[in-house]
Amino acid sequence: MSDCIFCNIVAGQLPCGKVYEDDEVLAFHDIHPFARVHFLIIPKAHIATLADAGPEHERLLGKMLLLAPRLAKEQGLADGFKTLINTGRGGGQEVFHIHIHVFGGGDPVRKT
């Protein structure tokens, strides 16, 4: 989807601070972090919201959730982290390509 910023990132048309990538998933640092460590895990396939996911996405969604603790530990969050999936406008979703926020480690370091 050419109007989806995350699809453009997946296609390599926009840069990202990559944390992880394989054939199905991409993880990268959030450009507006709300914690010292804050990255997103997205599927490479476009799925607009969690409410749009179906039984055919079960394995992919499970893979994304199981990847979260591994990447969190690699990013320095061995003591714990939070995950968040905003779903739909009413749920605070801004980019309509499903993504898991993984964050922790206190307030972000602000660059001046």
C-alpha positions, -999 to +999 in steps of 0.1 A: +000+000+000+018+031-012+001+054+012+011+033+043+043+046+059+051+012+074+047-005+040+071+021+026+096+013+053+092-024+046+099-017+009+131+002+018+116+035+005+120+051+039+148+047+064+144+031+098+165+023+128+163-015+122+164-038+153+154-070+135+143-083+101+134-116+086+111-127+057+079-119+076+086-093+102+105-060+107+113-043+140+127-008+143+131+021+168+101+044+172+108+079+159+088+094+188+098+072+217+081+074+250+106+054+269+144+050+268+139+019+247+110+019+223+107-001+192+079-015+170+074-049+156+054-050+123+045-077+098+058-071+063+023-080+050-002-051+054-028-058+080-045-025+090-055-033+126-057-062+150-094-062+144-087-070+107-065-100+116-080-134+109-073-171+116-048-170+088-027-145+107-025-166+139+011-179+133+024-145+123+009-127+153+022-154+176+057-150+161+055-112+166+046-116+203+072-143+209+098-120+193+091-092+217+109-106+248+139-117+228+143-083+212+135-064+244+163-083+262+187-076+233+178-039+236+187-038+273+153-045+288+162-077+307+144-065+338+111-061+320+092-042+294+057-032+282+039-041+250+010-021+235-011-027+204-034+003+196-064-009+176-085+015+155-089+053+159-108+048+192-079+027+205-053+054+197-040+039+165-023+064+142-006+043+116-030+018+101-006-011+098-007-034+128+023-029+151+034-039+185+051-012+206+078-027+229+091-002+254+107+003+288+138+015+306+124+048+319+119+081+302+134+087+267+167+105+264+157+138+248+180+152+222+183+190+221 
